[in-house]
Amino acid sequence: MQAQSQIPELFDVIILGASGFTGKYVVREALKLFNFPSSPIKSLALAGRNPTKVKQALQWASPSHSLSIPILTADTTDPPSLHRLCSQTKLLLNCVGPYRLHGDPVVAACVHSGCDYLDISGEPEFMERMEARQLIPPAVPNQIEAYVSLESDKRIVGNFGTYESAVLGVANAQELQKLRRSRPRRARPVIPGPAPLRGPLVESQKRIGLWAIKLPSADATVVRRTLSILTENPHGLPGANESPEQREKREAFWSTVKPAHFGVKLGSKSLLDIFRFIILGISIGLLSGLSFGRWLLLKFPSIFSLGWFRKRGPSEDEVESASFKMWFIGHGFSDSSLVSQGNAKPDMEIITRVTGPEIGYIATPIILMQCALIVLSQREILPKGGVFPPGIVFGATELQQTLQENGISFDVISKSSLPAQRV
């Protein structure tokens, strides 16, 4: 560990939960960006409740280099340690999950100290609970469906922490509904055209070669929150210290963003994988509401997930061999005058695709670190403070371009006309 005299008064970034399964991959990605001449990350520290394990994670992330990175001790059950930690950094990257169990005190410490905060949570209840506590409040799209497809030359395996978050999320679904009922209703965007019809349980999406089923993920929740904020702030949120030119750029960007119905589905080339997912969903749905059922689910994740999750997580070979594709199929109107007819269906379709390396432990750290670079280097154009979905914070920035430069591709696959129909 670095000598005390070498530790800066304020770190650019501290990674909390650095020894966790995902945390160590975030550390590895951060080290690629650390202390380069063009990088805003000039000082970095790692934190966790067990310094020995954090040191082991650092050695794993950088086996061929002897890096002197400060290792700090902090525990989510020890608020004073979190306050000390957050007072030492400009930006905290929180990798400690499940967030419904460990996230609240970390966010509270960041608010108290005034440092910026990013995490990788996919838990709707945690995100909406944090938002409820915040201190500072041409063509026409109609519907967008996202299809997530995970691919690998080897077996696809997820880490236990992701599985645990899903089990606890389903078990506490009533808490999320109670939270939503207790909060003031947010503005709802006006989406032109008819609402989408409820489709079949299992969908055959021939245009992209996938079988698919609805995925109860946080993505749709995040998109709805983003659209609600845009309905209230059509030009986006002003930057903390933006120039007139930056304001003009922001307003021009958000003027091109139009609301649409949005849903997410899990896709696979194999129909068998879809039925495995259905069995997993039924198992979690039936057992998570009972304490003994949750114990069984969490004690034997490999059995109840049919091999998709295991306590030790995927091997490095399994991570390196995996990749993801996320297809977006959008329907809309080629001319806004068609909407006024009232009974017309969308007449245009566009298919786009995002591709990248393994989604949980390679792509996620890449995205998190690129967001961190923007927070550190362009803080003046980002919202002053509050709890916001990532689209609101990073939408008008160059994030898509930097992700493209770091192995995550964005492609337009096709644009086509749909047969004229009447509702």
Disulfide bonds with the S-S distance in Angstrom:
none
